[in-house]
């Protein structure tokens, strides 16, 4: 009995020592001290990767960080980028928003040492107006437990990340303005290149990934000559800059920026920079849609993305990309009208005019019962499906590495009964998650809505307290995360126990449908994307 007592005391002391011992790493700019929240994983939160973009650095390319002395406590998330509360499904763990937002977070296996592990750098979504690297759905702990060093990155958003203006262009050494958020991402990738080895990561094996605006960001980083040598693989979940939120000319962006400055009464760049950040942000609520687009600035993007990808000048890396089955619902396309063939035809005619016949040939419901599915497909393709397909198409034609395409179709389960009418995301962290639910209510959507796959792919279902996850959901997550992890490690998603996933080729449009019965198929709707390209080209 005495021996058992001594053993338990020793175990307790060892556990306590593990919990209290804060991990430290020495990087280029100084020493970091992180935390060990979960056994086997070291976490470093709120690591600065550039100088705060405040004062005279507002609307400038991110500047190199100044070294610090002593130990930097990397035990909490840095502030979120300036943003308005526009999406209900975002749940931040950071404390407030601030212009001083250029921080990243690292999750690394505890005993990584100098193992040179593969690295994942994830860019959040949010339409370039919202999002944060602290969101639980992007948490890197689960990936770290699979032998991957995971990184999430904050980047400037909205007017702070994408304002172009004649005076900004004039003062820039590169004669460019805008794209500051994309330049922030590039600066983070340079930081990873220089420092990730200290966490056990291999700087030559970096995969960049993201969803929605994050996916568009991945395609932009692939297109830019400034960053295409900073990573070795790419993952895109729903979207590319070859369609939705496509870059505009510098002249057009400058015109938009000048109009915004005038709306604030700012007569010079100095006056604009002197305005409080909160006032500038609030003014964006009244700005015209698309006031702060990505820009063909002659620097980050020297020419259009279509020209870059068509010429094969993009990053030549393996690509894994796809989109969800319900990126946009049929109701959005039909404008509230009943899903009938006649109403669908009228909506197509209104949207496409003289090209309506071509669209109706590719998206052709033969009965009212088929309209919901066909209209949902068209709405989703117009939103993000087509631009993702075009990215894949270019990469197959002009790229030199394998391309893997998925179609995510697992519907989220219904919200937990105790959530009532709460808004997903806003309620995250309030309701205790008791694990899988064996008999969940019927899902609210037939398909997988926009962003639904993130928690599944990152192994973070348990972090979302809103939905009544079932054993089936956890099984789907296990399969999807395994594919992603394998790709991050080797450039090939295939692995033991997983259904085969063939790369797309010029003569075979292989697609992996990810749901409760994951399987590979050959796409039968190639004509839809080709039609959208002809009748509604996005240049």
C-alpha positions as CSV (number, residue, x, y, z in Angstrom):
1,X,0.0,0.0,0.0
2,X,2.9,2.3,0.9
3,X,4.5,1.5,-2.5
4,X,1.2,2.4,-4.3
5,X,1.1,5.7,-2.5
6,X,4.6,6.6,-3.4
7,X,3.8,5.7,-7.0
8,X,0.7,7.9,-7.1
9,X,2.6,10.8,-5.6
10,X,5.3,10.5,-8.2
11,X,2.8,10.4,-11.0
12,X,1.1,13.5,-9.6
13,X,4.4,15.3,-9.3
14,X,5.4,14.3,-12.9
15,X,2.0,15.4,-14.2
16,X,2.2,18.7,-12.3
17,X,5.7,19.3,-13.6
18,X,4.6,18.7,-17.2
19,X,1.7,21.1,-16.8
20,X,3.8,23.8,-15.2
21,X,6.9,23.6,-17.4
22,X,6.4,26.2,-20.1
23,X,8.1,25.3,-23.4
24,X,10.6,27.8,-24.9
25,X,12.0,28.2,-28.4
26,X,14.6,30.6,-29.7
27,X,13.7,32.2,-33.0
28,X,15.3,34.9,-35.2
29,X,13.8,37.8,-33.2
30,X,14.2,36.4,-29.7
31,X,13.0,33.8,-27.2
32,X,9.4,32.7,-27.0
33,X,7.6,31.0,-24.1
34,X,4.5,29.1,-25.0
35,X,2.2,26.7,-23.1
36,X,1.4,23.0,-22.9
37,X,-2.4,22.9,-22.8
38,X,-2.7,19.3,-24.1
39,X,-0.1,16.6,-23.4
40,X,2.0,16.0,-26.4
41,X,1.4,19.5,-28.0
42,X,3.3,22.7,-27.5
43,X,1.3,25.9,-28.3
44,X,2.6,29.3,-29.0
45,X,-0.1,32.0,-29.3
46,X,0.1,35.6,-30.5
47,X,3.6,35.6,-32.0
48,X,4.3,38.9,-33.8
49,X,5.6,38.4,-37.3
50,X,5.8,42.1,-38.4
51,X,5.7,45.5,-36.9
52,X,2.3,46.7,-35.9
53,X,0.7,48.4,-39.0
54,X,-0.3,51.5,-37.1
55,X,0.4,55.2,-37.5
56,X,2.5,55.8,-40.6
57,X,2.6,52.1,-41.2
58,X,-1.2,52.0,-41.8
59,X,-1.6,51.0,-45.5
60,X,2.0,50.0,-46.0
61,X,3.6,46.6,-46.7
62,X,4.3,44.8,-43.5
63,X,7.7,45.8,-42.1
64,X,10.3,43.5,-40.5
65,X,9.9,42.9,-36.8
66,X,12.4,44.4,-34.3
67,X,14.2,42.0,-32.1
68,X,13.2,41.8,-28.4
69,X,15.3,41.1,-25.3
70,X,14.2,38.7,-22.6
71,X,11.4,36.1,-23.0
72,X,8.2,36.9,-25.0
73,X,5.1,35.3,-23.4
74,X,3.3,33.6,-26.3
75,X,0.5,32.3,-24.1
76,X,-2.6,34.1,-25.5
77,X,-4.0,35.0,-28.9
78,X,-3.2,38.4,-30.4
79,X,-5.9,40.9,-31.2
80,X,-8.2,40.2,-34.2
81,X,-7.8,42.4,-37.3
82,X,-10.2,45.4,-37.4
83,X,-13.6,44.2,-38.5
84,X,-17.3,44.6,-38.0
85,X,-19.5,41.7,-36.7
86,X,-20.9,40.6,-40.0
87,X,-21.0,36.8,-39.7
88,X,-22.8,34.9,-37.0
89,X,-20.7,31.7,-37.2
90,X,-17.5,33.2,-36.0
91,X,-16.3,32.5,-32.5
92,X,-13.0,34.3,-31.6
93,X,-10.8,33.5,-28.6
94,X,-8.8,36.7,-29.0
95,X,-9.5,39.7,-26.8
96,X,-10.9,42.4,-29.1
97,X,-9.9,43.9,-32.4
98,X,-7.0,46.2,-33.1
99,X,-5.0,47.6,-36.0
100,X,-2.1,46.0,-34.2
101,X,-3.1,42.5,-35.4
102,X,-0.2,40.9,-37.2
103,X,0.2,37.8,-35.1
104,X,0.3,34.1,-35.7
105,X,-0.1,30.9,-33.7
106,X,1.9,27.7,-33.7
107,X,0.9,24.2,-32.5
108,X,3.8,21.7,-32.5
109,X,4.3,18.2,-31.3
110,X,5.9,18.2,-27.9
111,X,9.0,16.3,-28.8
112,X,9.5,17.6,-32.3
113,X,13.0,18.7,-31.6
114,X,14.8,18.7,-35.0
115,X,12.6,16.2,-36.7
116,X,11.8,18.5,-39.7
117,X,8.1,17.8,-39.6
118,X,5.7,18.9,-42.3
119,X,4.1,22.3,-41.8
120,X,0.5,23.6,-42.4
121,X,-0.2,27.3,-42.6
122,X,-3.9,28.1,-42.6
123,X,-5.6,31.3,-43.8
124,X,-9.0,32.0,-42.4
125,X,-12.1,32.9,-44.4
126,X,-14.6,35.7,-44.1
127,X,-14.8,37.5,-47.4
128,X,-11.7,39.6,-46.6
129,X,-13.8,41.6,-44.1
130,X,-13.9,39.2,-41.1
131,X,-12.1,36.2,-39.5
132,X,-9.4,35.4,-37.1
133,X,-6.7,32.9,-36.5
134,X,-8.0,32.2,-33.0
135,X,-11.3,30.6,-34.2
136,X,-11.6,27.1,-32.7
137,X,-12.5,25.6,-36.0
138,X,-9.0,26.4,-37.3
139,X,-7.2,25.2,-34.1
140,X,-4.0,23.3,-34.9
141,X,-3.9,20.9,-32.0
142,X,-5.5,18.0,-33.8
143,X,-3.1,18.3,-36.7
144,X,-0.1,18.6,-34.3
145,X,-1.2,15.3,-32.8
146,X,-0.8,13.8,-36.3
147,X,2.9,14.9,-36.5
148,X,2.3,18.3,-38.3
149,X,3.4,21.7,-37.2
150,X,0.2,23.9,-37.6
151,X,0.1,27.6,-38.0
152,X,-2.8,30.1,-38.2
153,X,-2.2,33.6,-39.4
154,X,-3.9,37.0,-38.9
155,X,-3.9,39.4,-41.8
156,X,-5.4,42.8,-42.3
157,X,-9.0,43.0,-43.6
158,X,-11.4,45.3,-45.3
159,X,-10.3,48.9,-45.7
160,X,-7.1,48.3,-43.7
161,X,-6.1,45.3,-45.8
162,X,-7.2,46.4,-49.3
163,X,-7.5,50.1,-49.7
164,X,-5.8,51.4,-52.9
165,X,-5.4,55.2,-53.4
166,X,-3.4,57.4,-55.8
167,X,-1.3,58.8,-52.9
168,X,-0.5,55.4,-51.5
169,X,0.7,54.3,-55.0
170,X,2.8,57.5,-55.3
171,X,4.6,57.0,-52.0
172,X,5.2,53.2,-52.5
173,X,8.7,52.2,-53.7
174,X,6.9,49.6,-55.9
175,X,4.4,52.2,-57.2
176,X,1.6,49.9,-55.9
177,X,-1.2,50.1,-53.4
178,X,-3.7,47.7,-51.9
179,X,-3.3,44.0,-51.3
180,X,-1.9,44.6,-47.8
181,X,-3.7,41.6,-46.4
182,X,-2.1,39.4,-49.0
183,X,1.3,40.9,-48.3
184,X,0.7,40.2,-44.6
185,X,0.1,36.5,-45.5
186,X,3.4,36.5,-47.5
187,X,5.2,38.1,-44.6
188,X,3.9,35.3,-42.4
189,X,5.2,32.7,-44.9
190,X,8.6,34.3,-44.8
191,X,8.5,34.2,-41.0
192,X,7.7,30.5,-41.3
193,X,10.6,30.0,-43.7
194,X,13.0,31.6,-41.3
195,X,11.7,30.3,-37.9
196,X,9.6,27.2,-38.2
197,X,12.6,24.9,-37.7
198,X,12.8,26.0,-34.1
199,X,9.4,24.4,-33.6
200,X,10.5,21.1,-35.3
201,X,9.0,22.1,-38.7
202,X,10.6,21.7,-42.1
203,X,10.7,25.0,-44.0
204,X,10.9,23.2,-47.3
205,X,7.7,21.3,-46.6
206,X,5.1,24.0,-46.0
207,X,1.5,23.5,-47.1
208,X,-0.7,26.6,-47.4
209,X,-4.4,26.1,-46.9
210,X,-7.6,28.1,-46.4
211,X,-11.4,28.2,-46.9
212,X,-13.4,30.8,-48.8
213,X,-11.4,34.0,-48.7
214,X,-8.6,31.8,-47.2
215,X,-8.9,29.6,-50.3
216,X,-8.9,32.6,-52.6
217,X,-5.8,33.8,-50.7
218,X,-4.1,30.4,-51.4
219,X,-4.7,30.8,-55.1
220,X,-3.4,34.4,-54.9
221,X,-0.2,33.3,-53.1
222,X,0.2,30.7,-55.9
223,X,-0.1,33.4,-58.5
224,X,2.3,35.9,-57.0
225,X,5.9,35.8,-58.0
226,X,6.8,37.2,-54.5
227,X,5.5,34.2,-52.6
228,X,5.3,31.2,-54.8
229,X,8.7,29.8,-53.6
230,X,7.7,30.0,-49.9
231,X,5.6,26.8,-49.9
232,X,5.5,23.3,-51.4
233,X,1.8,22.3,-51.5
234,X,-1.6,24.0,-51.5
235,X,-5.1,23.2,-50.3
236,X,-8.1,25.3,-51.4
237,X,-11.5,24.9,-49.9
238,X,-14.2,26.8,-51.9
239,X,-12.9,29.6,-54.0
240,X,-10.1,31.1,-56.0
241,X,-9.3,34.6,-57.4
242,X,-10.3,33.3,-60.8
243,X,-13.9,34.2,-60.2
244,X,-15.5,35.4,-57.0
245,X,-13.8,38.5,-55.6
246,X,-11.5,38.7,-58.6
247,X,-8.8,41.4,-58.6
248,X,-9.4,44.7,-60.4
249,X,-7.0,47.1,-62.1
250,X,-5.0,49.5,-60.0
251,X,-6.7,52.4,-61.6
252,X,-10.1,51.1,-60.8
253,X,-9.1,50.3,-57.2
254,X,-7.5,53.7,-56.8
255,X,-10.8,55.3,-57.9
256,X,-12.8,53.3,-55.4
257,X,-10.3,54.2,-52.6
258,X,-10.3,58.0,-53.5
259,X,-14.1,57.9,-53.3
260,X,-14.0,56.3,-49.9
261,X,-11.4,58.8,-48.6
262,X,-13.7,61.7,-49.8
263,X,-16.6,60.2,-48.0
264,X,-14.7,60.6,-44.8
265,X,-13.7,64.2,-45.6
266,X,-10.0,63.3,-45.8
267,X,-8.3,65.6,-48.2
268,X,-4.9,63.9,-48.0
269,X,-3.3,60.6,-47.1
270,X,-2.0,62.2,-43.9
271,X,-5.5,63.1,-42.8
272,X,-6.7,59.7,-43.7
273,X,-4.0,58.0,-41.6
274,X,-4.7,60.4,-38.7
275,X,-8.4,59.3,-38.4
276,X,-9.2,56.8,-35.6
277,X,-9.3,53.2,-36.7
278,X,-12.8,52.8,-35.4
279,X,-14.1,55.8,-37.4
280,X,-12.5,54.4,-40.6
281,X,-13.9,51.0,-40.0
282,X,-17.4,52.3,-39.2
283,X,-17.4,54.2,-42.5
284,X,-17.0,51.0,-44.4
285,X,-20.6,50.1,-43.5
286,X,-21.8,52.8,-45.8
287,X,-19.2,52.1,-48.6
288,X,-20.3,50.8,-51.9
289,X,-20.0,47.0,-52.3
290,X,-16.5,46.0,-53.6
291,X,-14.8,49.2,-52.5
292,X,-11.7,47.3,-51.3
293,X,-10.9,44.6,-53.8
294,X,-7.8,42.7,-54.5
295,X,-5.7,44.6,-57.0
296,X,-3.6,43.8,-60.1
297,X,-1.0,46.2,-58.6
298,X,2.0,45.4,-60.7
299,X,3.8,44.2,-57.6
300,X,2.1,41.3,-55.7
301,X,0.1,40.6,-58.8
302,X,2.0,41.8,-61.9
303,X,-0.9,40.8,-64.2
304,X,-4.2,39.1,-64.1
305,X,-4.5,35.8,-62.5
306,X,-5.9,34.3,-65.7
307,X,-2.8,35.4,-67.6
308,X,-0.5,34.0,-64.9
309,X,-2.1,30.6,-64.6
310,X,-2.7,30.2,-68.4
311,X,1.1,30.8,-68.9
312,X,2.0,28.3,-66.2
313,X,3.8,31.0,-64.2
314,X,2.0,30.1,-61.0
315,X,3.6,28.0,-58.2
316,X,4.2,24.5,-59.5
317,X,3.1,22.6,-56.4
318,X,0.6,19.7,-55.7
319,X,-2.9,21.1,-55.3
320,X,-5.8,19.6,-53.4
321,X,-9.0,21.7,-53.9
322,X,-12.8,21.4,-54.0
323,X,-16.1,22.9,-52.9
324,X,-19.3,22.0,-51.0
325,X,-22.6,20.7,-52.3
326,X,-24.6,23.6,-51.0
327,X,-22.3,26.6,-51.2
328,X,-25.4,28.7,-52.0
329,X,-29.0,27.6,-51.6
330,X,-31.6,27.6,-54.4
331,X,-33.7,30.2,-52.6
332,X,-31.0,32.8,-53.2
333,X,-31.1,32.2,-56.9
334,X,-34.9,32.1,-57.2
335,X,-35.4,35.2,-55.1
336,X,-38.0,33.6,-52.8
337,X,-40.1,32.2,-55.7
338,X,-41.3,28.6,-55.5
339,X,-39.0,26.0,-57.0
340,X,-40.8,25.3,-60.2
341,X,-39.3,24.8,-63.7
342,X,-41.0,27.9,-64.9
343,X,-39.7,30.1,-62.1
344,X,-36.2,28.7,-62.6
345,X,-36.3,29.5,-66.3
346,X,-37.5,33.1,-65.5
347,X,-34.7,33.5,-62.9
348,X,-32.1,32.2,-65.4
349,X,-33.4,34.6,-68.1
350,X,-33.2,37.5,-65.8
351,X,-29.7,36.7,-64.7
352,X,-28.1,35.7,-68.0
353,X,-30.2,37.4,-70.6
354,X,-29.2,36.3,-74.2
355,X,-27.1,33.5,-72.7
356,X,-30.1,31.9,-70.8
357,X,-30.6,29.1,-73.4
358,X,-27.0,28.0,-73.0
359,X,-27.3,27.9,-69.2
360,X,-30.7,26.1,-69.3
361,X,-29.1,23.4,-71.5
362,X,-26.4,22.8,-68.9
363,X,-28.6,23.2,-65.9
364,X,-31.8,21.5,-67.1
365,X,-34.4,20.4,-64.5
366,X,-37.0,18.2,-66.2
367,X,-39.6,18.5,-63.4
368,X,-40.4,20.7,-60.5
369,X,-39.0,18.1,-58.2
370,X,-35.5,18.6,-59.7
371,X,-35.5,22.4,-59.4
372,X,-34.2,22.6,-55.9
373,X,-31.1,20.5,-56.6
374,X,-30.4,22.1,-60.0
375,X,-30.9,25.7,-58.8
376,X,-28.7,25.0,-55.8
377,X,-26.0,23.7,-58.0
378,X,-26.1,26.8,-60.3
379,X,-26.2,29.2,-57.3
380,X,-23.2,27.4,-55.7
381,X,-21.3,27.3,-59.0
382,X,-21.8,31.0,-59.6
383,X,-20.7,31.8,-56.0
384,X,-17.6,29.6,-55.6
385,X,-17.8,26.3,-57.5
386,X,-16.8,27.7,-60.9
387,X,-13.8,29.7,-59.7
388,X,-12.5,26.6,-57.8
389,X,-13.0,24.4,-60.8
390,X,-11.2,26.9,-63.1
391,X,-8.2,27.0,-60.6
392,X,-8.1,23.2,-60.8
393,X,-8.5,23.3,-64.6
394,X,-5.6,25.7,-65.1
395,X,-3.4,23.7,-62.7
396,X,-4.1,20.5,-64.6
397,X,-3.3,22.1,-67.9
398,X,-0.3,24.3,-67.1
399,X,0.9,22.8,-63.8
400,X,3.5,20.1,-63.4
401,X,2.3,18.5,-60.2
402,X,-0.7,16.3,-59.2
403,X,-4.1,18.0,-58.7
404,X,-6.8,16.3,-56.4
405,X,-10.4,17.5,-56.6
406,X,-13.0,16.8,-53.9
407,X,-16.8,17.5,-53.6
408,X,-17.9,17.7,-50.0
409,X,-21.4,16.6,-49.4
410,X,-21.9,15.7,-45.7
411,X,-24.7,17.9,-44.3
412,X,-24.1,19.3,-40.8
413,X,-26.5,17.7,-38.2
414,X,-29.1,19.9,-36.6
415,X,-28.3,22.2,-33.7
416,X,-28.4,20.7,-30.3
417,X,-31.9,20.9,-28.8
418,X,-30.7,23.0,-25.9
419,X,-29.4,25.7,-28.3
420,X,-33.0,26.8,-29.1
421,X,-32.9,29.5,-31.7
422,X,-29.3,30.6,-30.9
423,X,-27.1,31.8,-33.7
424,X,-24.3,29.2,-34.5
425,X,-20.9,30.7,-33.6
426,X,-22.2,33.3,-31.3
427,X,-23.3,30.6,-28.9
428,X,-20.0,28.7,-29.2
429,X,-18.4,28.2,-25.9
430,X,-21.6,28.6,-23.9
431,X,-23.1,25.1,-24.2
432,X,-21.2,22.2,-22.9
433,X,-20.4,19.7,-25.7
434,X,-21.1,16.2,-24.4
435,X,-19.6,14.4,-27.4
436,X,-21.4,12.5,-30.2
437,X,-25.2,12.4,-30.2
438,X,-26.6,9.0,-31.2
439,X,-30.0,10.2,-32.4
440,X,-29.7,13.8,-33.7
441,X,-32.6,15.8,-35.1
442,X,-32.9,16.1,-38.9
443,X,-30.3,18.4,-40.5
444,X,-31.6,21.8,-41.5
445,X,-29.9,21.6,-45.0
446,X,-29.9,18.8,-47.6
447,X,-26.3,19.5,-48.5
448,X,-23.1,20.8,-47.1
449,X,-23.3,24.5,-46.7
450,X,-20.5,27.0,-47.2
451,X,-17.7,26.5,-44.6
452,X,-19.3,23.3,-43.2
453,X,-16.3,21.2,-43.9
454,X,-13.7,23.1,-41.9
455,X,-14.2,21.4,-38.5
456,X,-14.3,18.0,-40.3
457,X,-11.0,18.6,-42.2
458,X,-9.1,20.1,-39.2
459,X,-10.4,17.5,-36.7
460,X,-12.2,20.1,-34.7
461,X,-15.8,18.9,-34.4
462,X,-15.6,18.9,-30.7
463,X,-14.7,22.6,-30.7
464,X,-18.1,23.6,-32.2
465,X,-20.6,23.5,-29.4
466,X,-23.6,24.3,-31.6
467,X,-24.3,21.2,-33.6
468,X,-25.4,17.7,-32.4
469,X,-22.5,15.8,-33.9
470,X,-23.1,12.1,-34.4
471,X,-20.8,9.1,-34.7
472,X,-21.2,9.4,-38.4
473,X,-19.9,13.0,-38.4
474,X,-16.8,11.9,-36.4
475,X,-16.2,9.1,-38.9
476,X,-16.4,11.5,-41.8
477,X,-14.1,13.9,-40.0
478,X,-11.6,11.1,-39.4
479,X,-11.5,10.2,-43.1
480,X,-11.3,13.8,-44.4
481,X,-8.6,14.8,-41.9
482,X,-6.6,11.7,-42.8
483,X,-6.7,12.8,-46.5
484,X,-5.6,16.3,-45.6
485,X,-2.8,15.1,-43.3
486,X,-1.5,12.7,-45.8
487,X,-1.4,15.4,-48.5
488,X,0.4,17.8,-46.1
489,X,3.0,15.1,-45.4
490,X,3.6,13.7,-48.9
491,X,1.7,15.7,-51.5
492,X,-0.6,12.6,-52.0
493,X,-3.8,12.3,-49.9
494,X,-4.0,8.5,-50.3
495,X,-3.3,6.2,-47.4
496,X,-4.1,2.9,-45.8
497,X,-7.8,2.3,-45.2
498,X,-8.9,5.2,-47.3
499,X,-10.9,5.0,-50.6
500,X,-8.6,5.6,-53.5
501,X,-8.4,9.2,-54.7
502,X,-6.9,9.7,-58.2
503,X,-5.5,13.0,-59.4
504,X,-7.4,14.9,-62.1
505,X,-6.0,14.5,-65.6
506,X,-6.6,16.1,-68.9
507,X,-8.8,13.1,-69.9
508,X,-10.3,12.1,-66.6
509,X,-12.2,14.5,-64.2
510,X,-11.8,12.4,-61.1
511,X,-13.7,13.7,-58.1
512,X,-13.7,12.4,-54.5
513,X,-17.2,12.8,-53.0
514,X,-16.7,13.1,-49.3
515,X,-19.7,12.1,-47.1
516,X,-20.8,9.2,-45.0
517,X,-19.9,6.9,-48.0
518,X,-16.8,8.5,-49.4
519,X,-16.1,7.4,-52.9
520,X,-14.5,8.5,-56.2
521,X,-16.6,9.3,-59.2
522,X,-16.1,10.9,-62.6
523,X,-17.7,14.3,-62.9
524,X,-20.7,14.2,-65.2
525,X,-21.3,18.0,-65.2
526,X,-18.1,19.3,-66.8
527,X,-20.4,21.0,-69.4
528,X,-21.8,23.3,-66.6
529,X,-18.4,24.9,-65.8
530,X,-17.5,25.2,-69.5
531,X,-20.8,26.9,-70.1
532,X,-20.3,29.3,-67.2
533,X,-16.9,30.2,-68.6
534,X,-18.3,31.0,-72.0
535,X,-21.4,32.9,-71.1
536,X,-20.2,34.5,-67.9
537,X,-16.4,34.8,-68.1
538,X,-14.7,36.3,-65.1
539,X,-11.7,38.3,-66.2
